[in-house]
Amino acid sequence: MQDSTVTEARPEEKSATAQKKYGVLSRLRSYFIFDPLIWMYTVVLGIISIPFGFLDKDGSILHGFASFWSKLIMKTILSPVQVIGLEKIDPSRTHVYAVNHASALDIPVLYAYLPFQFRIVHKKELLAYPIVGWHLKRSGQVCVDQQNPSRSVGHIKSAVRTLQRGMPLVIFPEGGRCADGRIQPFLPGAFFMAIKAQVDVVPVALVGTYELLPMDTYHIKPRPLQMIVGQPIPTAGLTLRDMETLSARVQDKMEEIYYELAEIRKQ
């Protein structure tokens, strides 16, 4: 009689399988097909969007360009995204979306699969990139200078007014991309705007994007991804003294989604 017990592959066996799956041909495909196409989409659409940007009073036209750019990228890199939990969001209400940040491709995932307009809080360093920096300025994104937060006060106040007028905001509360695929400690100050505007915070876990494209590489490894939307966390009645408490609560929920509910991490 055969033994029906299934033995889980050892870590070294999994590593060998991954290397075989994403070997030389995978690198060549990424370096000579995926990466050049992404740069081409960025440059061509960026240039085309410039005249539209001068006519775009509320950022909606440039958001459309960003969404189209993102959908082209996601189609190109052969990485299907399963979206879970969007039904938890009331589209008639404004939210701050707190998203984990593990890859440069997190942005295309958000623009391609969040079915509404939003603005993103980004680091000042991104403004130095040609075309991308111009797009960020013209489309009403929120710039934060992490080295000198006092210079960001005007942008942050503007973001609060934007939330109060009904425009959703995406934040990356870790402060930057993680280097190992694990969720990093949240910065309490990231929740300042949510408390000031008294809008709910929605945790959103992007699963698989680290494995798709980690930091310090251009090797894109196509794979299934998940975007999991958590239950909104209210800020009604909270004050700025509650930022750390709110930050801890959002991080707990994010870690629950990312480590426990994500189906592709269990495979």
C-alpha positions in Angstrom: 0.0 0.0 0.0 1.4 3.4 -1.0 2.1 6.0 1.6 -0.3 8.9 1.0 1.6 11.4 3.1 2.6 14.5 1.2 6.1 15.7 2.1 6.6 19.5 1.8 9.6 20.5 -0.4 12.6 21.6 1.6 13.7 25.2 1.3 16.7 24.4 -0.9 14.4 22.4 -3.2 12.0 25.4 -3.5 15.0 27.7 -4.2 16.3 25.4 -6.9 12.8 25.3 -8.5 12.5 29.1 -8.4 16.0 29.5 -10.0 15.0 27.1 -12.7 11.7 28.8 -13.4 13.3 32.3 -13.4 16.6 31.5 -15.1 18.6 33.0 -18.0 15.6 33.0 -20.4 13.5 34.8 -17.8 16.2 37.5 -17.4 16.6 37.9 -21.1 12.8 38.3 -21.5 12.8 40.9 -18.7 15.8 42.9 -19.9 15.1 42.9 -23.6 11.2 42.8 -23.7 9.5 43.8 -20.4 11.8 46.6 -19.3 12.2 48.3 -22.7 8.4 48.2 -23.3 7.7 49.7 -19.8 10.2 52.6 -20.5 8.6 53.1 -24.0 5.1 53.3 -22.4 6.4 55.8 -19.9 8.2 58.1 -22.3 5.6 58.0 -25.1 2.5 58.4 -22.9 4.3 60.9 -20.7 5.1 63.1 -23.7 1.6 62.8 -25.1 0.1 63.7 -21.7 2.0 67.0 -21.5 -0.4 69.2 -23.5 -3.3 67.6 -21.8 -1.8 68.3 -18.4 -2.1 72.1 -19.1 -5.8 71.7 -19.7 -6.4 69.4 -16.8 -7.8 71.5 -13.9 -8.6 68.7 -11.5 -6.1 65.9 -12.4 -8.7 63.6 -13.9 -7.2 63.5 -17.4 -3.7 62.7 -16.1 -5.2 60.1 -13.8 -6.7 58.5 -17.0 -3.3 58.5 -18.6 -1.7 56.9 -15.5 -4.5 54.2 -15.4 -3.9 53.4 -19.1 -0.1 53.3 -18.6 -0.6 50.9 -15.7 -3.0 48.6 -17.5 -0.5 48.3 -20.4 2.3 47.4 -18.0 0.2 44.8 -16.2 -0.8 43.2 -19.5 2.8 43.2 -20.7 4.3 41.5 -17.6 1.9 38.6 -17.6 1.0 38.9 -13.9 -2.8 38.5 -13.3 -4.1 40.3 -10.2 -6.9 38.8 -8.0 -8.8 41.7 -6.3 -10.4 40.7 -3.0 -12.6 42.9 -0.7 -13.6 45.9 -2.9 -17.2 45.3 -1.8 -16.2 46.5 1.7 -15.7 50.1 0.4 -18.6 52.5 0.2 -17.7 54.5 -3.0 -19.8 57.5 -1.8 -17.4 58.0 1.1 -13.8 59.3 1.0 -11.0 57.1 2.4 -7.3 57.0 3.0 -5.8 53.8 1.6 -2.8 52.5 3.5 -0.8 50.2 1.2 2.3 48.1 1.9 5.2 49.0 -0.4 7.5 46.2 -1.6 8.1 47.0 -5.3 8.3 49.7 -8.0 5.4 47.9 -9.6 3.0 48.6 -6.7 2.0 51.8 -8.4 0.8 50.2 -11.7 -1.1 47.6 -9.7 -3.0 50.4 -7.8 -3.7 52.5 -10.9 -4.8 49.5 -12.9 -7.1 47.9 -10.3 -8.5 50.6 -8.0 -11.7 51.6 -9.9 -11.8 55.2 -8.9 -9.6 58.4 -8.9 -7.2 58.9 -6.1 -4.0 60.8 -5.3 -0.8 59.4 -3.9 1.6 60.7 -1.2 5.1 60.4 -2.7 8.7 61.2 -1.8 10.4 64.3 -3.1 13.1 62.3 -4.8 10.6 61.2 -7.5 10.3 64.7 -8.7 13.8 64.4 -10.2 12.7 61.8 -12.7 12.1 63.3 -16.2 8.4 63.2 -17.3 7.4 61.3 -14.1 8.3 64.3 -11.9 6.3 66.6 -14.2 3.3 64.3 -14.1 3.3 64.1 -10.3 3.3 67.9 -10.1 0.6 68.5 -12.6 -1.7 65.7 -11.5 -2.0 66.9 -7.9 -0.1 64.2 -6.1 1.2 65.0 -2.6 4.9 65.5 -2.2 6.6 64.8 1.2 10.2 65.7 1.9 11.2 63.1 4.5 14.5 64.8 5.1 12.8 68.1 6.0 9.2 67.6 6.9 8.6 71.3 7.6 8.9 71.9 3.9 5.9 69.6 3.3 3.4 71.4 5.5 1.8 73.2 2.6 1.4 70.0 0.6 0.0 68.2 3.6 -2.6 70.9 4.3 -3.6 70.8 0.6 -4.0 67.0 0.9 -6.3 67.4 3.9 -8.4 69.8 1.9 -8.4 67.4 -1.0 -9.7 64.6 1.3 -12.3 66.9 2.7 -13.5 67.7 -0.9 -14.0 64.0 -1.5 -10.8 62.8 -3.3 -9.3 59.5 -1.9 -5.6 59.4 -0.9 -3.1 56.5 -1.1 -0.3 56.4 1.5 2.6 54.1 2.0 2.9 54.1 5.8 6.2 52.2 5.8 7.9 55.3 4.4 9.5 53.5 1.4 9.9 50.1 -0.2 10.9 47.2 2.0 14.1 45.3 1.1 13.0 41.8 2.2 9.3 41.5 1.3 8.2 41.8 4.9 6.0 44.6 6.2 8.1 47.2 8.0 7.1 49.3 11.0 4.5 52.0 10.1 5.3 55.7 10.6 2.5 57.2 12.8 2.8 60.5 11.0 1.5 58.9 7.9 -2.0 59.0 9.4 -2.0 62.7 10.2 -4.1 63.5 7.1 -6.7 60.8 7.8 -7.2 62.1 11.4 -7.3 65.8 10.4 -9.9 65.0 7.7 -11.7 62.5 9.9 -11.9 59.9 7.1 -11.7 56.1 7.5 -8.4 54.3 6.8 -8.6 51.2 4.5 -5.7 48.8 4.7 -4.7 47.4 1.3 -2.3 44.5 1.0 -0.4 44.0 -2.2 0.8 40.4 -2.2 3.4 39.0 -4.5 4.8 42.3 -5.8 8.1 41.8 -3.9 8.6 38.5 -5.6 7.6 40.1 -8.9 10.2 42.9 -8.8 12.3 43.4 -5.6 14.5 46.4 -5.0 17.8 46.8 -6.8 16.9 44.7 -9.8 15.3 45.0 -13.2 14.5 41.3 -13.5 10.7 41.1 -13.6 9.4 37.6 -12.6 5.8 37.1 -13.8 3.6 35.6 -11.2 0.0 35.8 -9.9 -0.6 38.7 -7.6 -3.3 39.7 -5.1 -4.7 43.0 -4.0 -6.6 42.5 -0.7 -8.8 45.3 0.6 -9.5 45.2 4.4 -12.3 46.6 6.5 -12.3 50.4 6.8 -10.9 51.6 10.2 -12.7 54.7 11.5 -11.0 57.9 12.7 -14.1 59.7 13.8 -13.4 61.4 17.1 -9.7 60.7 17.0 -7.1 63.5 17.6 -3.5 63.8 16.6 -2.6 62.3 20.0 -4.1 59.0 18.6 -1.8 58.7 15.6 0.3 56.0 17.2 -2.7 54.0 18.3 -4.3 54.3 14.8 -1.0 53.4 13.2 -0.6 50.2 15.3 -4.2 49.2 14.6 -3.8 49.6 10.8 -0.5 47.7 10.9 -2.1 44.8 12.8 -4.8 44.6 10.2 -2.4 44.9 7.3 -0.2 42.1 8.8 -3.3 39.9 9.3 -4.2 40.3 5.6 -0.7 40.0 4.2 0.5 37.0 6.2 -2.7 35.1 7.0 -5.4 35.8 4.4 -3.3 35.9 1.2 -4.0 32.7 -0.7 -0.9 32.8 -2.9 1.4 32.8 0.2 -0.1 29.5 1.2 0.7 27.8 -2.0 
